[in-house]
């Protein structure tokens, strides 16, 4: 025969179960929050090195882009090439030559003269309406396309399909150039940030190891995590800044100028961090006191 549980006992058991479940949930949330705080803290500690590397490299690349996309900054032989592109006789004026140059995607021009030469190596500046059919040499009557396509066309006008294909070739080349440039610069930013953080992290954690607060395996682990985190952050920050430059090349100089105070701020934070490391060393090894004694001995000897 089944005996019914006392209602009071039943309610007490249910309340206890609820309290236990709530406590378990709170513990899980607390552990998740603690893990997130640890990640954020690690990122904040490594942020100065990431900021310095991103700011310095982005500034350099942004000003380089701003310089490269201007026709007047091209070497003379390349300027001459655009004055003569697609011309049978004579040369264009500077203004029209600059427009022909600017018909090359900005993402390619941003990489400088060598990238421009490579781009033009297998391409002609083709007339959309041929000279035979009354077309002119103005920049808006031409587009860069593969030279074998242009030369096989002869004196005929470009069809709408051919024009669309030529535009797609330019779009694909621009995308490839942008991805290549961004990836390369992001790697540079990651390496720079990782190297800076490696030095600081070794110094900081070595002092903790000397104090006995962490073990040698923990020292290695902390240095590895901090260096990796900083490298990733530096690469991402540099990549984002350069992506903006590559999407909007005309604002590259402005963005480069804005990155300068970013790098300066990072250097300032790193200076504070270096001072904290020195103070920690002084507490452990009495560097200031030893220096004073050394100076005193030097004075006494003199």
DRENDO-1510 file (C-alpha; in Angstrom, 1 decimal, always signed):
<recs>
REC; n; res; u; v; w
REC; 1; UNK; +0.0; +0.0; +0.0 .
REC; 2; UNK; +1.4; +3.4; -1.1 .
REC; 3; UNK; +1.7; +6.0; +1.6 .
REC; 4; UNK; +1.1; +9.7; +0.5 .
REC; 5; UNK; +3.9; +12.1; +1.3 .
REC; 6; UNK; +3.2; +14.7; +3.9 .
REC; 7; UNK; +2.3; +18.0; +2.0 .
REC; 8; UNK; +4.7; +20.0; +4.1 .
REC; 9; UNK; +7.6; +17.6; +3.4 .
REC; 10; UNK; +6.7; +17.7; -0.3 .
REC; 11; UNK; +6.8; +21.5; -0.4 .
REC; 12; UNK; +10.0; +21.6; +1.5 .
REC; 13; UNK; +11.6; +19.1; -0.9 .
REC; 14; UNK; +10.5; +21.1; -3.9 .
REC; 15; UNK; +11.8; +24.3; -2.4 .
REC; 16; UNK; +15.1; +22.7; -1.7 .
REC; 17; UNK; +15.3; +21.3; -5.2 .
REC; 18; UNK; +14.6; +24.8; -6.6 .
REC; 19; UNK; +17.2; +26.4; -4.5 .
REC; 20; UNK; +19.8; +23.7; -5.5 .
REC; 21; UNK; +18.9; +24.2; -9.2 .
REC; 22; UNK; +19.1; +28.0; -8.9 .
REC; 23; UNK; +22.5; +27.7; -7.1 .
REC; 24; UNK; +23.8; +25.4; -9.9 .
REC; 25; UNK; +22.6; +27.9; -12.5 .
REC; 26; UNK; +24.2; +30.8; -10.7 .
REC; 27; UNK; +27.5; +28.9; -10.5 .
REC; 28; UNK; +27.4; +28.2; -14.2 .
REC; 29; UNK; +26.7; +31.8; -15.0 .
REC; 30; UNK; +29.4; +32.9; -12.6 .
REC; 31; UNK; +31.9; +30.6; -14.3 .
REC; 32; UNK; +31.0; +31.9; -17.8 .
REC; 33; UNK; +31.3; +35.5; -16.6 .
REC; 34; UNK; +34.6; +34.8; -15.0 .
REC; 35; UNK; +35.9; +33.2; -18.2 .
REC; 36; UNK; +34.7; +36.2; -20.2 .
REC; 37; UNK; +36.3; +38.6; -17.7 .
REC; 38; UNK; +39.6; +36.7; -18.0 .
REC; 39; UNK; +39.5; +36.9; -21.8 .
REC; 40; UNK; +38.7; +40.6; -21.7 .
REC; 41; UNK; +41.3; +41.3; -19.1 .
REC; 42; UNK; +44.0; +39.5; -21.2 .
REC; 43; UNK; +43.0; +41.5; -24.2 .
REC; 44; UNK; +43.0; +44.8; -22.3 .
REC; 45; UNK; +46.5; +44.0; -21.0 .
REC; 46; UNK; +47.8; +43.3; -24.5 .
REC; 47; UNK; +45.9; +46.2; -26.1 .
REC; 48; UNK; +48.7; +48.8; -26.0 .
REC; 49; UNK; +51.0; +46.6; -28.1 .
REC; 50; UNK; +48.2; +45.9; -30.5 .
REC; 51; UNK; +47.3; +49.6; -30.7 .
REC; 52; UNK; +50.9; +50.6; -31.3 .
REC; 53; UNK; +51.5; +48.0; -34.1 .
REC; 54; UNK; +48.1; +48.7; -35.8 .
REC; 55; UNK; +48.5; +52.5; -35.6 .
REC; 56; UNK; +52.1; +52.5; -36.8 .
REC; 57; UNK; +51.6; +50.1; -39.7 .
REC; 58; UNK; +48.2; +51.5; -40.7 .
REC; 59; UNK; +49.6; +55.0; -40.7 .
REC; 60; UNK; +52.5; +54.0; -43.0 .
REC; 61; UNK; +50.3; +52.0; -45.4 .
REC; 62; UNK; +47.5; +54.7; -45.5 .
REC; 63; UNK; +50.0; +57.5; -46.5 .
REC; 64; UNK; +51.5; +55.1; -49.0 .
REC; 65; UNK; +48.1; +54.5; -50.5 .
REC; 66; UNK; +47.3; +58.2; -50.6 .
REC; 67; UNK; +50.5; +58.8; -52.4 .
REC; 68; UNK; +50.2; +56.0; -54.9 .
REC; 69; UNK; +46.7; +56.8; -56.2 .
REC; 70; UNK; +47.7; +60.2; -57.4 .
REC; 71; UNK; +48.8; +60.5; -61.1 .
REC; 72; UNK; +51.3; +63.2; -60.4 .
REC; 73; UNK; +53.2; +60.9; -58.1 .
REC; 74; UNK; +53.8; +58.3; -60.8 .
REC; 75; UNK; +57.3; +57.8; -62.2 .
REC; 76; UNK; +57.7; +59.8; -65.5 .
REC; 77; UNK; +57.8; +56.7; -67.7 .
REC; 78; UNK; +54.4; +55.5; -66.3 .
REC; 79; UNK; +52.9; +58.9; -66.8 .
REC; 80; UNK; +54.0; +58.7; -70.4 .
REC; 81; UNK; +52.5; +55.3; -70.7 .
REC; 82; UNK; +49.0; +56.6; -69.9 .
REC; 83; UNK; +49.5; +59.6; -72.2 .
REC; 84; UNK; +50.1; +57.2; -75.0 .
REC; 85; UNK; +47.7; +54.3; -74.0 .
REC; 86; UNK; +45.5; +53.4; -77.0 .
REC; 87; UNK; +46.8; +56.3; -79.1 .
REC; 88; UNK; +47.9; +55.9; -82.7 .
REC; 89; UNK; +49.4; +59.4; -83.0 .
REC; 90; UNK; +50.3; +62.1; -80.5 .
REC; 91; UNK; +49.7; +62.1; -76.8 .
REC; 92; UNK; +46.9; +63.0; -74.4 .
REC; 93; UNK; +47.2; +66.0; -72.1 .
REC; 94; UNK; +47.9; +65.5; -68.4 .
REC; 95; UNK; +44.3; +65.8; -67.4 .
REC; 96; UNK; +43.1; +63.0; -69.8 .
REC; 97; UNK; +46.1; +60.8; -69.0 .
REC; 98; UNK; +45.2; +61.1; -65.3 .
REC; 99; UNK; +41.6; +59.9; -66.1 .
REC; 100; UNK; +43.0; +56.9; -68.0 .
REC; 101; UNK; +45.2; +56.1; -65.0 .
REC; 102; UNK; +42.2; +56.4; -62.7 .
REC; 103; UNK; +40.2; +53.9; -64.7 .
REC; 104; UNK; +42.5; +51.3; -63.2 .
REC; 105; UNK; +40.8; +50.2; -59.9 .
REC; 106; UNK; +42.1; +52.2; -56.9 .
REC; 107; UNK; +42.9; +49.0; -55.0 .
REC; 108; UNK; +45.5; +48.2; -57.7 .
REC; 109; UNK; +46.8; +51.8; -57.9 .
REC; 110; UNK; +47.1; +51.8; -54.1 .
REC; 111; UNK; +49.9; +49.2; -54.3 .
REC; 112; UNK; +52.2; +51.4; -56.3 .
REC; 113; UNK; +54.1; +51.5; -59.6 .
REC; 114; UNK; +55.2; +47.9; -59.6 .
REC; 115; UNK; +51.6; +46.7; -59.2 .
REC; 116; UNK; +50.4; +49.0; -61.9 .
REC; 117; UNK; +53.1; +47.7; -64.3 .
REC; 118; UNK; +52.1; +44.1; -63.6 .
REC; 119; UNK; +48.4; +45.0; -64.1 .
REC; 120; UNK; +49.1; +46.6; -67.5 .
REC; 121; UNK; +51.5; +43.9; -68.7 .
REC; 122; UNK; +48.8; +41.8; -70.4 .
REC; 123; UNK; +46.3; +44.6; -71.1 .
REC; 124; UNK; +45.5; +47.3; -73.6 .
REC; 125; UNK; +43.5; +50.4; -73.2 .
REC; 126; UNK; +40.7; +49.5; -75.6 .
REC; 127; UNK; +38.3; +51.9; -77.3 .
REC; 128; UNK; +34.7; +51.3; -76.5 .
REC; 129; UNK; +33.7; +53.0; -79.8 .
REC; 130; UNK; +36.5; +52.3; -82.2 .
REC; 131; UNK; +38.4; +55.1; -83.9 .
REC; 132; UNK; +37.3; +53.6; -87.2 .
REC; 133; UNK; +33.7; +54.3; -86.3 .
REC; 134; UNK; +34.3; +57.8; -85.0 .
REC; 135; UNK; +35.3; +57.2; -81.4 .
REC; 136; UNK; +37.8; +59.5; -79.7 .
REC; 137; UNK; +40.7; +59.0; -77.4 .
REC; 138; UNK; +39.0; +60.5; -74.4 .
REC; 139; UNK; +39.3; +58.6; -71.2 .
REC; 140; UNK; +35.5; +57.9; -71.0 .
REC; 141; UNK; +35.7; +56.1; -74.4 .
REC; 142; UNK; +38.0; +53.3; -73.2 .
REC; 143; UNK; +38.6; +50.6; -70.7 .
REC; 144; UNK; +41.5; +48.3; -69.9 .
REC; 145; UNK; +41.1; +44.7; -71.1 .
REC; 146; UNK; +43.2; +41.8; -72.1 .
REC; 147; UNK; +45.3; +42.7; -75.1 .
REC; 148; UNK; +44.4; +39.6; -77.2 .
REC; 149; UNK; +40.7; +40.4; -76.8 .
REC; 150; UNK; +41.3; +44.0; -78.0 .
REC; 151; UNK; +43.5; +43.0; -80.9 .
REC; 152; UNK; +41.2; +40.3; -82.1 .
REC; 153; UNK; +38.3; +42.8; -82.3 .
REC; 154; UNK; +40.0; +44.8; -85.0 .
REC; 155; UNK; +38.2; +48.0; -85.9 .
REC; 156; UNK; +34.8; +47.0; -84.5 .
REC; 157; UNK; +33.1; +48.6; -81.5 .
REC; 158; UNK; +33.0; +46.8; -78.2 .
REC; 159; UNK; +29.7; +45.0; -77.6 .
REC; 160; UNK; +27.8; +45.4; -74.4 .
REC; 161; UNK; +28.8; +41.8; -73.4 .
REC; 162; UNK; +32.5; +42.5; -74.1 .
REC; 163; UNK; +32.3; +45.7; -72.0 .
REC; 164; UNK; +30.7; +43.8; -69.2 .
REC; 165; UNK; +33.4; +41.2; -69.3 .
REC; 166; UNK; +36.1; +43.8; -69.3 .
REC; 167; UNK; +34.5; +45.5; -66.2 .
REC; 168; UNK; +34.3; +42.2; -64.4 .
REC; 169; UNK; +38.0; +41.6; -65.1 .
REC; 170; UNK; +38.8; +44.9; -63.4 .
REC; 171; UNK; +36.5; +44.1; -60.5 .
REC; 172; UNK; +38.1; +40.7; -60.0 .
REC; 173; UNK; +41.6; +42.2; -60.2 .
REC; 174; UNK; +40.7; +44.9; -57.7 .
REC; 175; UNK; +39.3; +42.3; -55.2 .
REC; 176; UNK; +42.4; +40.1; -55.5 .
REC; 177; UNK; +44.7; +43.1; -55.0 .
REC; 178; UNK; +42.7; +44.3; -51.9 .
REC; 179; UNK; +42.7; +40.9; -50.3 .
REC; 180; UNK; +46.4; +40.3; -51.0 .
REC; 181; UNK; +47.4; +43.8; -49.5 .
REC; 182; UNK; +45.1; +43.5; -46.5 .
REC; 183; UNK; +46.3; +40.0; -45.7 .
REC; 184; UNK; +50.0; +41.0; -45.9 .
REC; 185; UNK; +49.6; +44.1; -43.8 .
REC; 186; UNK; +47.4; +42.2; -41.2 .
REC; 187; UNK; +50.2; +39.7; -40.8 .
REC; 188; UNK; +52.7; +42.5; -40.3 .
REC; 189; UNK; +50.5; +44.0; -37.6 .
REC; 190; UNK; +50.1; +40.6; -35.9 .
REC; 191; UNK; +53.8; +40.0; -35.9 .
REC; 192; UNK; +54.6; +43.4; -34.6 .
REC; 193; UNK; +52.0; +43.2; -31.8 .
REC; 194; UNK; +53.1; +39.7; -30.8 .
REC; 195; UNK; +56.8; +40.6; -30.6 .
REC; 196; UNK; +56.1; +43.7; -28.4 .
REC; 197; UNK; +53.8; +41.7; -26.1 .
REC; 198; UNK; +56.2; +38.8; -25.9 .
REC; 199; UNK; +58.9; +41.1; -24.4 .
REC; 200; UNK; +56.5; +42.7; -21.9 .
REC; 201; UNK; +54.8; +39.4; -21.0 .
REC; 202; UNK; +58.1; +37.7; -20.3 .
REC; 203; UNK; +59.2; +40.5; -18.0 .
REC; 204; UNK; +56.0; +40.6; -16.1 .
REC; 205; UNK; +55.5; +36.9; -15.6 .
REC; 206; UNK; +59.2; +36.3; -14.9 .
REC; 207; UNK; +58.8; +38.6; -11.9 .
REC; 208; UNK; +55.8; +36.7; -10.7 .
REC; 209; UNK; +57.8; +33.4; -11.1 .
REC; 210; UNK; +60.6; +34.9; -9.0 .
REC; 211; UNK; +58.1; +35.8; -6.3 .
REC; 212; UNK; +56.8; +32.2; -6.4 .
REC; 213; UNK; +53.3; +33.3; -7.4 .
REC; 214; UNK; +53.3; +31.1; -10.5 .
REC; 215; UNK; +55.1; +28.0; -11.6 .
REC; 216; UNK; +57.4; +27.7; -14.7 .
REC; 217; UNK; +54.6; +25.9; -16.8 .
REC; 218; UNK; +52.2; +28.7; -15.8 .
REC; 219; UNK; +54.8; +31.3; -16.8 .
REC; 220; UNK; +55.1; +29.7; -20.3 .
REC; 221; UNK; +51.4; +29.4; -20.6 .
REC; 222; UNK; +50.7; +33.0; -19.6 .
REC; 223; UNK; +53.3; +34.3; -22.0 .
REC; 224; UNK; +52.0; +32.2; -24.9 .
REC; 225; UNK; +48.4; +33.2; -24.3 .
REC; 226; UNK; +49.2; +36.9; -24.0 .
REC; 227; UNK; +51.4; +36.9; -27.1 .
REC; 228; UNK; +48.9; +35.0; -29.2 .
REC; 229; UNK; +46.0; +37.3; -28.0 .
REC; 230; UNK; +48.0; +40.4; -28.8 .
REC; 231; UNK; +49.1; +39.1; -32.2 .
REC; 232; UNK; +45.5; +38.3; -33.1 .
REC; 233; UNK; +44.2; +41.7; -31.9 .
REC; 234; UNK; +47.0; +43.5; -33.7 .
REC; 235; UNK; +46.3; +41.7; -36.9 .
REC; 236; UNK; +42.6; +42.3; -36.7 .
REC; 237; UNK; +43.0; +46.0; -35.9 .
REC; 238; UNK; +45.5; +46.5; -38.7 .
REC; 239; UNK; +43.4; +44.6; -41.1 .
REC; 240; UNK; +40.3; +46.6; -40.3 .
REC; 241; UNK; +42.1; +49.9; -40.7 .
REC; 242; UNK; +43.6; +48.9; -44.0 .
REC; 243; UNK; +40.3; +47.5; -45.3 .
REC; 244; UNK; +38.8; +50.9; -44.8 .
REC; 245; UNK; +41.7; +52.4; -46.8 .
REC; 246; UNK; +41.3; +49.9; -49.6 .
REC; 247; UNK; +37.6; +50.3; -49.9 .
REC; 248; UNK; +37.8; +54.1; -49.7 .
REC; 249; UNK; +41.3; +55.0; -51.0 .
REC; 250; UNK; +40.7; +58.7; -51.2 .
REC; 251; UNK; +40.3; +58.9; -47.4 .
REC; 252; UNK; +43.5; +57.0; -46.8 .
REC; 253; UNK; +45.5; +60.1; -45.8 .
REC; 254; UNK; +42.8; +61.2; -43.4 .
REC; 255; UNK; +42.7; +57.7; -41.8 .
REC; 256; UNK; +46.5; +57.6; -41.7 .
REC; 257; UNK; +46.5; +60.9; -39.8 .
REC; 258; UNK; +43.8; +59.6; -37.4 .
REC; 259; UNK; +45.9; +56.5; -36.7 .
REC; 260; UNK; +48.9; +58.6; -35.5 .
REC; 261; UNK; +47.2; +59.6; -32.1 .
REC; 262; UNK; +46.1; +55.9; -31.8 .
REC; 263; UNK; +49.7; +54.8; -31.9 .
REC; 264; UNK; +50.8; +57.6; -29.6 .
REC; 265; UNK; +48.2; +56.6; -27.1 .
REC; 266; UNK; +49.4; +53.0; -27.3 .
REC; 267; UNK; +53.0; +54.1; -26.7 .
REC; 268; UNK; +51.8; +56.1; -23.7 .
REC; 269; UNK; +50.1; +53.0; -22.2 .
REC; 270; UNK; +53.1; +50.9; -22.8 .
REC; 271; UNK; +55.2; +53.5; -21.0 .
REC; 272; UNK; +53.0; +53.2; -18.0 .
REC; 273; UNK; +53.3; +49.4; -18.2 .
REC; 274; UNK; +57.1; +49.6; -18.5 .
REC; 275; UNK; +57.2; +51.8; -15.4 .
REC; 276; UNK; +55.0; +49.3; -13.4 .
REC; 277; UNK; +57.5; +46.6; -14.4 .
REC; 278; UNK; +60.4; +48.7; -13.2 .
REC; 279; UNK; +58.7; +49.4; -9.9 .
REC; 280; UNK; +58.0; +45.7; -9.5 .
REC; 281; UNK; +61.7; +44.9; -10.2 .
REC; 282; UNK; +62.8; +47.6; -7.7 .
REC; 283; UNK; +60.7; +46.1; -5.0 .
REC; 284; UNK; +62.3; +42.7; -5.6 .
REC; 285; UNK; +65.9; +43.6; -6.3 .
REC; 286; UNK; +66.3; +47.1; -4.9 .
REC; 287; UNK; +67.5; +48.5; -8.3 .
REC; 288; UNK; +67.1; +52.2; -7.2 .
REC; 289; UNK; +69.0; +51.5; -3.9 .
REC; 290; UNK; +71.8; +49.7; -5.7 .
REC; 291; UNK; +72.0; +52.5; -8.3 .
REC; 292; UNK; +72.3; +55.1; -5.5 .
REC; 293; UNK; +75.1; +53.1; -3.9 .
REC; 294; UNK; +76.9; +52.7; -7.1 .
REC; 295; UNK; +76.7; +56.4; -7.7 .
REC; 296; UNK; +77.9; +57.1; -4.2 .
REC; 297; UNK; +80.9; +54.8; -4.7 .
REC; 298; UNK; +81.7; +56.5; -8.0 .
REC; 299; UNK; +81.6; +60.0; -6.3 .
REC; 300; UNK; +83.8; +58.7; -3.4 .
REC; 301; UNK; +86.3; +57.3; -5.8 .
REC; 302; UNK; +86.5; +60.6; -7.7 .
</recs>
